[in-house]
């Protein structure tokens, strides 16, 4: 289980009643009303958390304090659910709902996956209820990218610096909702590396082997360089002695266990016997730094200097 103990202690201090709200919350849901000044709130987030409950969670985990330290004293928290059952939680500034005024944007869905999807064994039929994170954005629209904090693929603005906290919070939310695990779909290489180091496993084992090999080979460069290289086809991978070919990161589902049953299943899936029977392919990974530098000259990325990338090409 990849939840840090200090966050587990925080979760134990939060009681169910203060998270689901009181009778006033239930009455408010039954009565028609216009959007309040603090933002719209529709139902309970993930079918459980009231507005007061989410505010309590943010306070307990230090998210409220972190946001205020960045200069956001007044924010609006909104929640909604669509017809497909996707629950969306947003933290907005200036009362505007767009990409330049969102601090936090979290979209989750409650779903069931079969054991076969995790093990690859057709006969495995046991179901696991999971919390699926379909989208997560943490950003500071008032900050600028720098050479020390360059833009990463998928970023419109720099992050809030609370990714680790939110990661633990989501796992503990899943635990609170009696989910066996959390499914995530990292859309870029740097996110996949973060989730892998945080205890997530790929549902596709072949993809897990490949991405792990690429991330190990690119460990000597910054996450921004590695991720942009994977984004723009500047990584080459050779398999079992074949000539290296252009490699692009492909987003696939990853899963983290929060229940003992799912944790045991994932441990068995990665056991020594299975690796012996189906050995991993031998992969050779190369970073084409010259191609990345040329790509950055054509289509610049804030905080990344093509000339510095050329130094990598020469080394």
RONUTI-782179 format. One line per 4 residues: number of its first residue (from 1); their letters; for each residue x, y, z of N, C-alpha, C. Coordinates in steps of 0.02 Angstrom, whole numbers, plus 50000, padded with zeros to 5 digits. Layout:
% RONUTI-782179
NUM) a) X,Y,Z,X,Y,Z,X,Y,Z | ...;
END
This chain:
% RONUTI-782179
1) xxxx) 50042,49941,50000,50000,50000,50000,50044,50062,50000 | 50029,50111,49958,50074,50167,49948,50052,50231,49983 | 50011,50226,50034,49988,50284,50072,50039,50299,50127 | 50060,50362,50132,50107,50380,50184,50073,50382,50252;
5) xxxx) 50110,50363,50303,50080,50354,50369,50052,50419,50398 | 50086,50475,50385,50061,50538,50415,49992,50555,50387 | 49980,50538,50323,49915,50552,50294,49863,50501,50319 | 49885,50441,50332,49839,50392,50363,49815,50417,50431;
9) xxxx) 49861,50447,50469,49841,50474,50535,49791,50530,50527 | 49800,50572,50476,49752,50626,50464,49684,50597,50447 | 49684,50546,50403,49621,50516,50383,49583,50486,50442 | 49620,50454,50488,49587,50425,50547,49556,50478,50592;
13) xxxx) 49583,50538,50589,49556,50592,50632,49492,50622,50603 | 49477,50607,50540,49417,50634,50508,49359,50585,50516 | 49306,50607,50546,49249,50564,50559,49198,50568,50502 | 49164,50513,50490,49117,50509,50434,49066,50564,50436;
17) xxxx) 49038,50579,50494,48985,50629,50499,49007,50698,50475 | 49069,50716,50491,49092,50783,50470,49110,50785,50396 | 49115,50727,50363,49130,50725,50292,49067,50722,50249 | 49016,50688,50273,48954,50683,50233,48908,50742,50246;
21) xxxx) 48920,50781,50299,48879,50839,50313,48823,50823,50362 | 48781,50873,50373,48726,50864,50421,48659,50872,50385 | 48606,50876,50424,48539,50881,50394,48531,50942,50350 | 48566,50996,50366,48560,51057,50326,48584,51045,50255;
25) xxxx) 48636,51004,50247,48660,50988,50180,48608,50949,50141 | 48576,50901,50175,48527,50860,50142,48466,50901,50121 | 48445,50947,50164,48389,50990,50148,48406,51034,50088 | 48467,51060,50086,48488,51104,50032,48487,51067,49965;
29) xxxx) 48501,51002,49966,48500,50964,49904,48429,50954,49879 | 48380,50952,49925,48311,50938,49905,48274,51000,49883 | 48298,51060,49902,48264,51122,49886,48297,51156,49826 | 48257,51182,49780,48286,51219,49723,48319,51283,49748;
33) xxxx) 48375,51300,49718,48410,51361,49739,48453,51386,49682 | 48470,51449,49685,48517,51477,49636,48587,51467,49661 | 48637,51468,49614,48706,51458,49635,48726,51509,49688 | 48759,51485,49740,48781,51529,49794,48844,51565,49773;
37) xxxx) 48861,51617,49809,48920,51656,49793,48983,51614,49796 | 48984,51565,49841,49044,51525,49849,49049,51469,49796 | 49004,51466,49748,49008,51417,49695,48954,51365,49699 | 48938,51335,49642,48885,51285,49639,48908,51221,49674;
41) xxxx) 48859,51186,49702,48874,51121,49733,48815,51076,49719 | 48827,51021,49683,48774,50976,49663,48785,50908,49696 | 48742,50890,49743,48746,50826,49775,48809,50819,49818 | 48830,50757,49829,48890,50742,49867,48945,50718,49819;
45) xxxx) 49004,50746,49825,49059,50726,49781,49075,50652,49792 | 49078,50616,49736,49089,50543,49737,49035,50507,49777 | 48976,50539,49782,48921,50510,49818,48930,50508,49893 | 48977,50548,49919,48994,50543,49991,49007,50611,50023;
49) xxxx) 49050,50652,49994,49076,50712,50027,49030,50772,50015 | 49010,50804,50070,48974,50867,50065,49024,50923,50053 | 48998,50984,50041,49043,51041,50033,49084,51051,50097 | 49050,51049,50154,49085,51056,50218,49136,51001,50228;
53) xxxx) 49119,50940,50203,49165,50884,50210,49229,50894,50169 | 49222,50919,50108,49280,50933,50066,49322,50988,50097 | 49290,51039,50122,49326,51094,50155,49365,51067,50215 | 49334,51021,50252,49368,50991,50310,49428,50950,50288;
57) xxxx) 49421,50913,50234,49477,50873,50207,49534,50919,50185 | 49517,50972,50148,49569,51019,50125,49605,51051,50184 | 49568,51068,50235,49599,51098,50295,49646,51048,50329 | 49622,50987,50337,49660,50936,50374,49725,50917,50338;
61) xxxx) 49723,50914,50272,49782,50893,50234,49829,50952,50217 | 49810,51011,50237,49853,51069,50225,49845,51100,50157 | 49795,51078,50119,49785,51105,50052,49761,51177,50055 | 49717,51192,50101,49693,51261,50109,49751,51308,50126;
65) xxxx) 49793,51287,50172,49851,51328,50191,49898,51339,50132 | 49911,51286,50094,49956,51290,50036,49929,51339,49985 | 49865,51337,49973,49834,51382,49924,49839,51455,49948 | 49827,51466,50012,49831,51534,50038,49902,51561,50036;
69) xxxx) 49951,51518,50047,50021,51540,50044,50039,51565,49974 | 50005,51539,49924,50018,51561,49855,49980,51625,49839 | 49943,51652,49887,49909,51716,49876,49836,51710,49858 | 49808,51650,49861,49737,51641,49844,49696,51638,49908;
73) xxxx) 49675,51695,49932,49638,51699,49995,49564,51682,49986 | 49537,51698,49927,49467,51686,49914,49461,51637,49856 | 49434,51578,49868,49423,51528,49816,49352,51502,49820 | 49329,51473,49766,49263,51442,49763,49271,51368,49749;
77) xxxx) 49238,51327,49789,49240,51254,49780,49173,51232,49750 | 49176,51198,49693,49115,51175,49660,49119,51100,49650 | 49061,51069,49646,49057,50998,49631,48996,50985,49588 | 49003,50936,49542,48948,50919,49498,48956,50846,49477;
81) xxxx) 48903,50818,49450,48906,50749,49423,48867,50749,49358 | 48894,50717,49305,48860,50716,49241,48820,50652,49232 | 48788,50645,49175,48744,50589,49162,48783,50522,49160 | 48847,50526,49144,48888,50465,49140,48915,50445,49209;
85) xxxx) 48898,50483,49261,48921,50466,49328,48990,50492,49344 | 49015,50540,49305,49080,50570,49320,49071,50627,49370 | 49107,50622,49426,49103,50673,49478,49161,50722,49469 | 49145,50786,49470,49197,50837,49458,49200,50885,49518;
89) xxxx) 49261,50894,49543,49275,50940,49598,49323,50994,49573 | 49305,51057,49582,49347,51112,49559,49359,51163,49614 | 49418,51191,49614,49434,51249,49656,49450,51306,49609 | 49409,51359,49611,49413,51414,49564,49432,51479,49598;
93) xxxx) 49461,51524,49559,49474,51592,49584,49435,51642,49542 | 49418,51698,49573,49383,51753,49540,49314,51732,49514 | 49288,51676,49538,49221,51655,49519,49214,51635,49447 | 49270,51622,49413,49268,51604,49342,49288,51532,49331;
97) xxxx) 49251,51498,49287,49264,51427,49274,49296,51419,49205 | 49361,51429,49201,49398,51417,49140,49469,51396,49157 | 49508,51381,49105,49575,51352,49116,49624,51400,49149 | 49609,51463,49149,49653,51512,49181,49631,51532,49251;
101) xxxx) 49579,51499,49276,49554,51515,49343,49542,51453,49385 | 49563,51395,49360,49558,51333,49399,49623,51321,49436 | 49618,51310,49501,49676,51288,49540,49678,51212,49544 | 49620,51183,49557,49614,51110,49562,49554,51089,49519;
105) xxxx) 49565,51037,49479,49512,51009,49438,49519,50933,49441 | 49472,50901,49475,49475,50829,49486,49411,50797,49461 | 49418,50748,49417,49361,50711,49390,49370,50637,49406 | 49322,50608,49442,49327,50538,49460,49263,50502,49442;
109) xxxx) 49269,50435,49439,49211,50393,49426,49217,50330,49467 | 49161,50305,49492,49159,50243,49529,49146,50187,49478 | 49192,50138,49478,49188,50086,49426,49207,50019,49455 | 49191,49967,49419,49209,49898,49438,49252,49868,49384;
113) xxxx) 49307,49837,49404,49350,49802,49355,49354,49729,49375 | 49362,49686,49326,49367,49614,49337,49440,49595,49350 | 49449,49543,49388,49516,49518,49403,49555,49503,49338 | 49520,49481,49286,49553,49464,49224,49587,49524,49193;
117) xxxx) 49559,49584,49204,49589,49645,49176,49655,49661,49210 | 49665,49634,49271,49725,49647,49309,49777,49592,49298 | 49753,49529,49295,49799,49473,49289,49811,49450,49218 | 49763,49466,49173,49768,49442,49105,49745,49370,49098;
121) xxxx) 49717,49341,49150,49694,49272,49149,49618,49270,49137 | 49597,49240,49083,49526,49241,49064,49481,49210,49118 | 49507,49160,49155,49466,49125,49204,49455,49166,49268 | 49494,49219,49276,49489,49260,49337,49428,49306,49331;
125) xxxx) 49379,49297,49376,49316,49334,49369,49300,49378,49429 | 49342,49377,49481,49326,49415,49541,49322,49490,49525 | 49269,49525,49548,49265,49597,49534,49300,49638,49588 | 49326,49695,49568,49355,49743,49615,49323,49812,49602;
129) xxxx) 49295,49842,49654,49269,49909,49648,49326,49959,49655 | 49332,50005,49608,49388,50052,49608,49363,50123,49599 | 49406,50170,49617,49396,50241,49603,49440,50259,49544 | 49410,50281,49490,49447,50298,49429,49458,50374,49427;
133) xxxx) 49520,50395,49422,49536,50466,49414,49541,50479,49339 | 49490,50511,49312,49490,50523,49240,49529,50587,49222 | 49534,50632,49269,49569,50695,49255,49590,50727,49321 | 49651,50752,49323,49675,50789,49381,49721,50845,49357;
137) xxxx) 49704,50906,49375,49745,50964,49358,49756,51005,49421 | 49819,51018,49436,49839,51060,49493,49882,51115,49464 | 49860,51177,49466,49898,51230,49433,49891,51297,49468 | 49942,51338,49458,49943,51406,49485,49943,51454,49426;
141) xxxx) 49884,51482,49408,49879,51525,49349,49915,51592,49356 | 49939,51607,49416,49975,51671,49425,50051,51662,49424 | 50074,51601,49416,50146,51587,49415,50171,51582,49343 | 50237,51586,49335,50268,51581,49269,50319,51524,49269;
145) xxxx) 50328,51494,49211,50378,51442,49204,50448,51474,49204 | 50496,51438,49231,50565,51461,49233,50611,51404,49213 | 50676,51421,49208,50725,51368,49192,50727,51316,49248 | 50714,51338,49310,50713,51291,49367,50649,51250,49368;
149) xxxx) 50595,51279,49344,50531,51244,49341,50501,51252,49271 | 50530,51215,49222,50506,51222,49153,50437,51192,49144 | 50406,51210,49090,50340,51183,49073,50346,51109,49058 | 50299,51071,49083,50295,50999,49070,50238,50986,49020;
153) xxxx) 50242,50932,48982,50187,50917,48936,50120,50916,48972 | 50070,50948,48941,50003,50951,48970,49992,51009,49016 | 50044,51045,49035,50037,51102,49081,50020,51166,49044 | 49972,51201,49070,49957,51269,49046,49990,51320,49092;
157) xxxx) 49994,51302,49156,50026,51344,49208,50067,51299,49253 | 50114,51327,49291,50152,51286,49339,50106,51255,49392 | 50130,51204,49425,50090,51169,49475,50084,51207,49540 | 50045,51178,49585,50033,51209,49650,50082,51184,49704;
161) xxxx) 50120,51133,49688,50166,51105,49738,50132,51060,49789 | 50073,51034,49772,50036,50991,49820,50020,50923,49790 | 50057,50903,49737,50042,50840,49704,50046,50780,49750 | 50097,50778,49793,50105,50722,49839,50048,50718,49889;
165) xxxx) 50026,50776,49913,49971,50778,49961,49907,50752,49928 | 49893,50778,49868,49831,50759,49834,49833,50685,49815 | 49891,50659,49797,49898,50587,49782,49876,50545,49842 | 49901,50562,49901,49882,50526,49962,49808,50536,49978;
169) xxxx) 49784,50596,49969,49714,50612,49984,49668,50569,49941 | 49684,50561,49877,49641,50522,49832,49641,50448,49852 | 49699,50421,49869,49702,50351,49892,49660,50341,49954 | 49663,50389,50000,49625,50384,50062,49550,50396,50050;
173) xxxx) 49534,50437,50001,49464,50443,49981,49437,50376,49957 | 49477,50341,49916,49456,50276,49890,49446,50227,49948 | 49490,50229,49995,49484,50186,50054,49421,50201,50093 | 49406,50266,50101,49346,50288,50136,49283,50264,50100;
177) xxxx) 49287,50260,50034,49229,50240,49993,49226,50164,49984 | 49268,50127,50021,49270,50054,50018,49288,50030,49947 | 49333,50066,49916,49359,50045,49850,49422,50003,49861 | 49433,49955,49817,49492,49913,49823,49555,49948,49799;
181) xxxx) 49546,49997,49755,49604,50032,49728,49585,50093,49689 | 49636,50126,49662,49628,50186,49621,49658,50172,49553 | 49620,50187,49501,49645,50181,49432,49659,50251,49405 | 49718,50259,49376,49739,50323,49348,49761,50312,49276;
185) xxxx) 49756,50363,49236,49779,50359,49166,49827,50417,49154 | 49891,50410,49173,49939,50465,49164,49949,50479,49089 | 49937,50540,49070,49938,50558,48999,50008,50574,48972 | 50056,50580,49018,50124,50597,48996,50175,50557,49037;
189) xxxx) 50236,50551,49011,50286,50508,49041,50303,50530,49112 | 50311,50595,49125,50330,50617,49192,50277,50598,49244 | 50214,50597,49223,50160,50576,49269,50163,50501,49281 | 50177,50463,49228,50182,50391,49236,50238,50373,49284;
193) xxxx) 50295,50408,49278,50351,50395,49323,50332,50412,49394 | 50298,50468,49404,50276,50488,49471,50231,50435,49502 | 50182,50412,49463,50134,50363,49490,50168,50296,49503 | 50214,50276,49459,50249,50213,49469,50289,50215,49534;
197) xxxx) 50323,50271,49547,50362,50277,49608,50318,50283,49669 | 50254,50300,49658,50207,50307,49714,50168,50243,49727 | 50185,50189,49690,50154,50125,49704,50104,50100,49654 | 50092,50138,49600,50046,50116,49548,50079,50063,49504;
201) xxxx) 50038,50018,49477,50060,49967,49430,50019,49973,49366 | 50049,49958,49309,50013,49958,49246,49968,49897,49241 | 49908,49907,49213,49865,49850,49200,49896,49808,49144 | 49931,49840,49098,49966,49805,49044,50038,49794,49064;
205) xxxx) 50058,49731,49076,50126,49717,49100,50179,49733,49048 | 50164,49721,48985,50213,49736,48933,50228,49811,48931 | 50177,49851,48939,50186,49924,48940,50227,49944,49002 | 50214,49910,49058,50251,49924,49119,50326,49913,49109;
209) xxxx) 50343,49858,49077,50413,49842,49065,50446,49895,49021 | 50410,49916,48969,50438,49964,48921,50447,50032,48952 | 50396,50058,48986,50401,50124,49016,50454,50125,49071 | 50458,50071,49109,50509,50067,49162,50579,50070,49132;
213) xxxx) 50589,50036,49075,50655,50037,49043,50672,50107,49017 | 50623,50141,48988,50634,50209,48963,50649,50257,49020 | 50611,50253,49074,50621,50299,49130,50689,50288,49162 | 50711,50225,49167,50778,50210,49194,50833,50239,49150;
217) xxxx) 50824,50231,49084,50875,50255,49038,50880,50331,49037 | 50825,50366,49052,50823,50439,49050,50831,50470,49119 | 50852,50429,49167,50856,50454,49236,50909,50510,49243 | 50956,50513,49197,51009,50564,49202,50988,50632,49177;
221) xxxx) 50929,50639,49148,50905,50705,49125,50845,50726,49167 | 50826,50788,49161,50770,50814,49202,50704,50783,49179 | 50654,50781,49223,50589,50755,49203,50560,50791,49143 | 50572,50857,49138,50545,50896,49082,50577,50873,49017;
225) xxxx) 50643,50864,49016,50677,50842,48956,50653,50772,48936 | 50651,50727,48984,50630,50658,48970,50558,50656,48943 | 50514,50694,48975,50444,50691,48955,50432,50723,48887 | 50465,50779,48873,50458,50811,48807,50489,50767,48753;
229) xxxx) 50544,50734,48769,50575,50689,48720,50526,50632,48702 | 50493,50604,48752,50444,50551,48740,50384,50578,48703 | 50367,50641,48717,50308,50672,48686,50320,50685,48611 | 50382,50702,48594,50396,50725,48525,50435,50673,48483;
233) xxxx) 50435,50612,48506,50466,50559,48467,50541,50562,48465 | 50572,50588,48517,50645,50595,48520,50676,50542,48564 | 50640,50488,48577,50666,50430,48612,50663,50371,48564 | 50717,50332,48563,50719,50273,48519,50729,50211,48562;
237) xxxx) 50693,50158,48545,50695,50096,48583,50708,50038,48535 | 50759,49998,48552,50772,49936,48515,50753,49876,48557 | 50723,49826,48527,50699,49767,48563,50737,49705,48542 | 50767,49672,48592,50802,49609,48581,50853,49613,48523;
241) xxxx) 50891,49668,48524,50944,49675,48474,50924,49707,48409 | 50860,49723,48401,50838,49755,48339,50860,49828,48339 | 50866,49860,48280,50886,49931,48276,50837,49975,48314 | 50861,50026,48350,50816,50070,48387,50766,50105,48340;
245) xxxx) 50704,50108,48362,50651,50141,48323,50618,50195,48366 | 50588,50242,48333,50554,50298,48368,50502,50271,48417 | 50504,50298,48477,50458,50276,48530,50417,50335,48555 | 50353,50325,48562,50309,50377,48590,50274,50349,48651;
249) xxxx) 50268,50389,48703,50233,50368,48763,50159,50360,48747 | 50129,50305,48769,50058,50292,48759,50023,50287,48826 | 49974,50330,48839,49939,50327,48904,49899,50262,48911 | 49909,50227,48965,49869,50168,48981,49853,50170,49055;
253) xxxx) 49806,50128,49075,49783,50129,49144,49835,50100,49192 | 49841,50134,49250,49882,50110,49305,49837,50102,49366 | 49856,50057,49411,49814,50044,49469,49856,50042,49532 | 49829,50071,49585,49860,50067,49651,49811,50034,49699;
257) xxxx) 49836,49988,49739,49794,49951,49786,49785,49990,49851 | 49725,49990,49877,49713,50015,49945,49681,49961,49988 | 49666,49904,49957,49641,49847,49996,49694,49792,49996 | 49692,49750,50047,49741,49695,50052,49732,49645,49995;
261) xxxx) 49670,49631,49975,49657,49582,49922,49689,49604,49856 | 49679,49667,49839,49707,49692,49776,49783,49697,49781 | 49808,49716,49839,49879,49721,49849,49912,49651,49839 | 49881,49600,49866,49907,49532,49859,49905,49509,49786;
265) xxxx) 49851,49526,49752,49845,49507,49682,49900,49539,49639 | 49913,49602,49651,49965,49637,49612,50034,49608,49629 | 50044,49589,49692,50108,49559,49711,50118,49492,49676 | 50065,49451,49672,50070,49386,49638,50083,49395,49564;
269) xxxx) 50052,49446,49536,50060,49458,49464,50132,49472,49445 | 50168,49504,49491,50238,49521,49477,50287,49472,49507 | 50264,49411,49524,50306,49362,49557,50362,49334,49513 | 50411,49302,49545,50470,49278,49509,50453,49223,49459;
273) xxxx) 50404,49180,49476,50387,49125,49431,50360,49151,49365 | 50317,49200,49369,50288,49228,49308,50342,49261,49265 | 50389,49296,49297,50443,49328,49259,50489,49275,49228 | 50496,49217,49261,50537,49163,49235,50505,49132,49173;
277) xxxx) 50439,49120,49178,50403,49089,49123,50399,49136,49063 | 50388,49200,49075,50382,49250,49021,50435,49304,49033 | 50497,49292,49012,50549,49341,49024,50537,49406,48987 | 50556,49461,49018,50547,49527,48988,50594,49535,48928;
281) xxxx) 50573,49570,48876,50617,49581,48819,50676,49626,48838 | 50731,49616,48803,50790,49659,48814,50781,49723,48774 | 50783,49779,48809,50769,49843,48777,50830,49888,48780 | 50845,49920,48724,50898,49970,48720,50865,50038,48707;
285) xxxx) 50879,50087,48750,50845,50152,48747,50896,50206,48732 | 50879,50251,48685,50922,50307,48668,50882,50372,48669 | 50912,50425,48693,50883,50492,48689,50915,50528,48631 | 50874,50549,48583,50899,50587,48525,50896,50661,48545;
289) xxxx) 50947,50684,48581,50947,50752,48607,50949,50804,48550 | 50984,50788,48496,50988,50835,48439,50919,50846,48409 | 50881,50792,48402,50813,50799,48375,50768,50838,48422 | 50777,50828,48487,50737,50865,48536,50754,50940,48533;
293) xxxx) 50819,50956,48528,50839,51026,48524,50809,51059,48462 | 50810,51024,48406,50781,51051,48345,50706,51060,48352 | 50674,51013,48385,50602,51019,48397,50585,51079,48441 | 50627,51092,48491,50616,51149,48535,50628,51216,48500;
297) xxxx) 50671,51216,48451,50681,51278,48412,50619,51292,48368 | 50590,51240,48341,50530,51249,48299,50470,51266,48342 | 50464,51233,48398,50405,51241,48442,50430,51247,48514 | 50447,51309,48536,50479,51318,48601,50436,51296,48660;
301) xxxx) 50470,51276,48713,50438,51259,48777,50466,51305,48830 | 50422,51337,48868,50443,51385,48919,50490,51352,48970 | 50550,51381,48977,50597,51357,49027,50648,51307,49001 | 50640,51283,48939,50688,51236,48910,50729,51270,48855;
305) xxxx) 50795,51268,48861,50841,51301,48815,50868,51249,48765 | 50853,51256,48700,50879,51208,48651,50955,51202,48651 | 50990,51257,48665,51063,51254,48666,51088,51209,48722 | 51054,51210,48779,51074,51166,48834,51058,51093,48817;
309) xxxx) 51006,51082,48779,50991,51013,48757,51045,50988,48710 | 51073,51034,48669,51127,51014,48624,51189,50992,48661 | 51199,51019,48721,51254,50996,48762,51246,50923,48779 | 51184,50901,48790,51171,50830,48802,51188,50789,48741;
313) xxx) 51172,50817,48681,51185,50781,48620,51260,50771,48609 | 51300,50820,48633,51372,50816,48622,51406,50773,48673 | 51373,50760,48730,51405,50723,48785,51398,50647,48775;
END
